[in-house]
């Protein structure tokens, strides 16, 4: 247990250091806020000390001038406190917003840098929950919890100094139960932190379910199979789990506060007794006792807040833990220090004995070795799950090889700057993804500076221009989430137009014509054949009619290249390719 406690303490210290490092870019604003908080804290002792002077000096000596001055101070003090409160709110809110902005952007940038391995393993709802719910929760931590901590600490210190200046024994008597409550608050705070993590996890489950079932694809799936009631029942169960977790989280520590308020009534009573004895004995002035009791109330208020806030801080740390957990994920695909720019690319691709695996015991590719010369069309065919898409993903470094190398024009892609590499590669994936934007914006996504004439030329080459003109707003038509207003074939032709506009030296076509009818397929093949001249093309196809004219066909099965050759050669070989071909054209 001591080792675990020490490790937990070290973790907290490390977390606090990272939290405070987020304030560094705004240290001037934070310093101004701290000074304002100090001024706000000093105001607490003004009223008790002014009251003491009224009782001990102004009234006994019948000093009307001093009395008027002290009364004016008592009147002005709340107004000044109100002004300082507004200033604190403004400074803390703006500081919190800037920090949340930095965390949100930093987390988003880090997530963008992670490889596809992360996105295939993590739920999208979980990612969105951390980026939205957790990061937004930090705003409340900065503007609420942390400001309360700083203000309470300053108020506590100022009040203690004033109390010690009045009477040291009574001050020590007032602090008698503090160690006991510090111990209790620490125990409750640790439990609160664990409960907060569970609550945020339950909230992520809710977000994940909503993201899965309330988008267009999810809604279509639910409705087409009549699963509305089943999904409502499942969501009710998930939401109820969140309800239970949040109730437990928020109720945790309430009994502690009840005990705190009960026992903290004891020290004031004792102060009245022992202080009254001193007043009767002439060892303490009446004004000092009145001021001390007022300060004691001011002491217990921030002290109680600190003990309660300690519990809230542990809950707040759970938010930062979840954010830092993502920020600490290693970035697999990075530029080497000596990485070079690929300025001119001929398009020569070489796979040298490449092996790759997604999971330790399940190799996805084994000893893949082939070359593609500029201008060649190389087709990858084989059963589903054979490793065709994985092979193409290694070219733009969506993943990195484990063994062997992938080269472009003799350069290992790992020795090339990522930004430079992707400029020369265009991909049309099997699952076409369009932004909820205009058709023009979707086509020009990879080349925002393209002119409208260039966009039209790309659309015409992709055989989609005439269809676009038939839409109500033409190229300014908003396609909706995931391009739902377009058919599958139309979306793929938009995606192909996007690649045509980019005009890359290397093309990767992953089932690029899978959603097209026969007529559209012929049009796209004609457009692509012109584009492929002088360029390297890797094409994945289950429909073997699209790769009959390939310069080389690689048959992949079980992560290995089991056959290679032209269409005629592979048919003559009478192997896996011939079997797949005859099954399709039987």
Secondary structure, DSSP 8 states (H G I E B T S, - for coil): -HHHHHHHHHHHHHHHHHHHHTTGGGHHHHHHHHHHHHHHHHTHHHHHHHHHHIIIIITTTT-HHHHHHHHHHHHHHHHHHHHHHHHHHHHHHHHHHHHHHHHHHHHHHHHHHS-HHHHHHS-HHHHHHIIIIIHHHHHHIIIIIIHHHHHHHHHHHHHHHHHHHH-HHHHHHHTTTHHHHHHHHHHHHHHHHHHHHHHHHHHHHHHHHHHHHSSHHHHHHHHHTT-HHHHHHHHHHHHHHHHHHHHHHHHTTHHHHHHHHHHHHHHHHHHHHHHHHHHHTTSS-HHHHHHHHHHHHHHHHHHHHHHHHHHHHHHHHHHHHHHHHHHTS---S---TT-B---S----EEEEEEEEEEETTEEEEEEEEEEE-TT-EEEEE-STTSSHHHHHHTTTTSS--SEEEEEETTEEGGGB-HHHHHHTEEEE-SS----SSBHHHHHGGG-TT--HHHHHHHHHHTT-HHHHHHSTTGGG-B--GGGTTS-HHHHHHHHHHHHHHHT-SEEEEESTTTT--HHHHHHHHHHHHHHTTTSEEEEE-SSGGGGTT-SEEEEEETTEEEEEE-HHHHHHHTSHHHHHHHHH--
